[in-house]
Each structure stands twice: as structure tokens, then as C-alpha cells.
């Protein structure tokens, strides 16, 4: 069979692309992994038996040879001001390849609530919305995967790790709103199933959440159960959280604006979603917050015995 092209393969938050490469290679499927630079992460991909190509997805001259001999594409890219340009370049090159039988695009669930004139979303979310429009116009055999916020997102890793270390509390500005974070592993498994046999999925949109939609007090209870000690939720005023917690992370401006907007939209219940798409496609339940924290207990100071 023709090769499967996986972009964003070097990994970022949750390393979905890298996990997709590893999963497909375990099935002995031919994979070409596209990375932005040749480093230790690229070497790890080669060790799976994947072919590795270094390319800039905003440059058609890089993408054309990367797409040669490819039949299935997974388009994934980290949060970037260049996201839309990369999506359009990838789609343009794919349209010239008569062998493309599936183009799988990982988007964001917030896109489903956006309109042409909506303004409350982040610039990154707007880029995802525009990319979905362009891909729909392309006529490619499209599959769209829209995960909600990742369990690996700083909301559930970096920020709780700091506040739990400082006082066994999770400080976030979500108010009483509910959320349903999804594990990157689950998203990667959905994508891998689609890429391994795309025909039943072409034309579909899959929205991926965790197994429960719950408020932050319930989320804190899952952390408590996982870590063996009481963890409480502290609802911080948004502006204070932006000033004290987000600013301290020293993130690039584009990424910081995106995370700040996600926090605002959380408080407005935009992430209070629940689907069974993970289980329907993979045949197993989505990962719970508790199980995720158990698997990453060291990040939060470890589990207390007893």
C-alpha cells in the first residue's frame, strides 16, 4: 500500500503525531513522518521503522516531495500563527496527488460553536475554523477530528502541578462550568484507526471528549482519589489568574493569548461537551481524569501511601 504521511510527528502537547506513528508502525504500516527539524525526536521516529522527512509545511517546495507516494495524510500542527498557511499548502499539494484516499485533519471542538462573524475565540481557534472551511472547499476525501481540551494541556498538568505543590489545590478561573478533557493517547488511537482503514470514515466529523463532563470540584475529587490526599478547587478571578499564573509561565504571545481565551471560554461552559466517539471508534472507554493523574502522579508530587 502507499505511504501514510503523518505531520507534526515530533510531538508537542500530548505528542499525538508521534503516538500515531508508533501505533501505525506496530501494525507494520508504511509511515512517512514529517518533522520540522532533525533532532533526537526524529531519530526516535526512525527507530520505529518510519521514514522521516524534514519539511516546513508553509513551503510547497518542501511539501511536494514529502507528499510523493502518499495515499493517506494526517495533518497536525502545533499552535502557531502559521497554522492556516500550512493547512492550505498541505491541501493544495494533496489536491494534485491523485492517490490521496483520506486527508485526516485534527482541529478543535470549539470550532463547532463558531460562526463567520463570532469574535470571542482566540486567533488560533479562528485559524482552525478557517482551515476547516478551506479543507471543505478542497474536495479532498476529508475526515475531521475535533478533540476538546487535552488532559495534557497546562490547565491539567503545569498549572495544577504548581498549585498542588504549593497547597494541594487546583487554581483555575473556570467558575462552576463543566469540562471534559480528553487524553492525547485516546485522540491518537482514534486517528490511527481512521488512517489504518479510512474508507468508513471519509466525510465524517468526530468530536472527542473524556468519559465525563464535570465541574472543577468533581475534577479536584478525581485528583484526590488518584493522589491519595485531599485536593481542592480554588476558583480564581480571571484577571488575577492571568496576572499571577499564566504570565509566570512566560509563554509566546500567540500561545498565551490562546490559553487565556480557552480559560474565558471554559468559564462560559464552551467545554461542557460529552460524546462517546472515542469508545465508538476505538472500542474502549475514554481515559478518565483519575486514571490520567494516576499515570502521571509524579508530576503532582506522587501518590500518598495509605
ChimeraX attribute file (.defattr): number of C-alpha atoms within 10 A of each C-alpha:
attribute: neighborCount
match mode: 1-to-1
recipient: residues
	/A:1	8
	/A:2	15
	/A:3	19
	/A:4	26
	/A:5	28
	/A:6	26
	/A:7	27
	/A:8	20
	/A:9	28
	/A:10	26
	/A:11	18
	/A:12	14
	/A:13	14
	/A:14	17
	/A:15	17
	/A:16	28
	/A:17	29
	/A:18	23
	/A:19	23
	/A:20	26
	/A:21	27
	/A:22	22
	/A:23	19
	/A:24	21
	/A:25	16
	/A:26	11
	/A:27	10
	/A:28	12
	/A:29	18
	/A:30	18
	/A:31	25
	/A:32	25
	/A:33	27
	/A:34	29
	/A:35	24
	/A:36	15
	/A:37	13
	/A:38	14
	/A:39	10
	/A:40	10
	/A:41	15
	/A:42	23
	/A:43	13
	/A:44	15
	/A:45	24
	/A:46	15
	/A:47	11
	/A:48	16
	/A:49	17
	/A:50	26
	/A:51	16
	/A:52	22
	/A:53	21
	/A:54	15
	/A:55	20
	/A:56	15
	/A:57	26
	/A:58	17
	/A:59	13
	/A:60	17
	/A:61	13
	/A:62	14
	/A:63	22
	/A:64	18
	/A:65	13
	/A:66	21
	/A:67	22
	/A:68	15
	/A:69	16
	/A:70	22
	/A:71	20
	/A:72	26
	/A:73	25
	/A:74	25
	/A:75	23
	/A:76	21
	/A:77	22
	/A:78	14
	/A:79	17
	/A:80	14
	/A:81	13
	/A:82	14
	/A:83	19
	/A:84	21
	/A:85	15
	/A:86	22
	/A:87	23
	/A:88	20
	/A:89	18
	/A:90	23
	/A:91	23
	/A:92	18
	/A:93	17
	/A:94	25
	/A:95	15
	/A:96	11
	/A:97	16
	/A:98	9
	/A:99	14
	/A:100	19
	/A:101	20
	/A:102	24
	/A:103	26
	/A:104	27
	/A:105	23
	/A:106	22
	/A:107	25
	/A:108	20
	/A:109	23
	/A:110	21
	/A:111	18
	/A:112	11
	/A:113	10
	/A:114	15
	/A:115	10
	/A:116	8
	/A:117	6
	/A:118	9
	/A:119	10
	/A:120	13
	/A:121	18
	/A:122	19
	/A:123	18
	/A:124	23
	/A:125	21
	/A:126	20
	/A:127	21
	/A:128	23
	/A:129	22
	/A:130	18
	/A:131	21
	/A:132	22
	/A:133	11
	/A:134	16
	/A:135	21
	/A:136	16
	/A:137	10
	/A:138	15
	/A:139	10
	/A:140	19
	/A:141	20
	/A:142	22
	/A:143	25
	/A:144	24
	/A:145	22
	/A:146	20
	/A:147	23
	/A:148	26
	/A:149	25
	/A:150	23
	/A:151	24
	/A:152	20
	/A:153	17
	/A:154	16
	/A:155	20
	/A:156	20
	/A:157	16
	/A:158	14
	/A:159	17
	/A:160	23
	/A:161	20
	/A:162	18
	/A:163	17
	/A:164	19
	/A:165	13
	/A:166	10
	/A:167	10
	/A:168	21
	/A:169	20
	/A:170	27
	/A:171	21
	/A:172	25
	/A:173	23
	/A:174	24
	/A:175	20
	/A:176	15
	/A:177	19
	/A:178	23
	/A:179	26
	/A:180	25
	/A:181	30
	/A:182	26
	/A:183	25
	/A:184	22
	/A:185	19
	/A:186	24
	/A:187	27
	/A:188	21
	/A:189	19
	/A:190	22
	/A:191	28
	/A:192	23
	/A:193	16
	/A:194	22
	/A:195	26
	/A:196	14
	/A:197	12
	/A:198	20
	/A:199	13
	/A:200	8
	/A:201	19
	/A:202	18
	/A:203	16
	/A:204	13
	/A:205	17
	/A:206	21
	/A:207	22
	/A:208	29
	/A:209	32
	/A:210	28
	/A:211	20
	/A:212	22
	/A:213	19
	/A:214	18
	/A:215	18
	/A:216	23
	/A:217	19
	/A:218	17
	/A:219	23
	/A:220	22
	/A:221	18
	/A:222	21
	/A:223	30
	/A:224	19
	/A:225	16
	/A:226	23
	/A:227	22
	/A:228	15
	/A:229	15
	/A:230	14
	/A:231	22
	/A:232	20
	/A:233	22
	/A:234	17
	/A:235	16
	/A:236	15
	/A:237	13
	/A:238	17
	/A:239	12
	/A:240	12
	/A:241	18
	/A:242	19
	/A:243	10
	/A:244	11
	/A:245	16
	/A:246	19
	/A:247	12
	/A:248	10
	/A:249	13
	/A:250	10
	/A:251	12
	/A:252	9
	/A:253	9
	/A:254	14
	/A:255	18
	/A:256	17
	/A:257	17
	/A:258	16
	/A:259	20
	/A:260	19
	/A:261	18
	/A:262	22
	/A:263	20
	/A:264	17
	/A:265	19
	/A:266	21
	/A:267	20
	/A:268	15
	/A:269	16
	/A:270	18
	/A:271	23
	/A:272	20
	/A:273	19
	/A:274	18
	/A:275	17
	/A:276	17
	/A:277	20
	/A:278	24
	/A:279	17
	/A:280	12
	/A:281	16
	/A:282	17
	/A:283	10
	/A:284	11
	/A:285	15
	/A:286	24
	/A:287	21
	/A:288	20
	/A:289	25
	/A:290	19
	/A:291	14
	/A:292	18
	/A:293	23
	/A:294	20
	/A:295	11
	/A:296	17
	/A:297	18
	/A:298	12
	/A:299	16
	/A:300	20
	/A:301	14
	/A:302	14
	/A:303	18
	/A:304	10
	/A:305	7
	/A:306	5
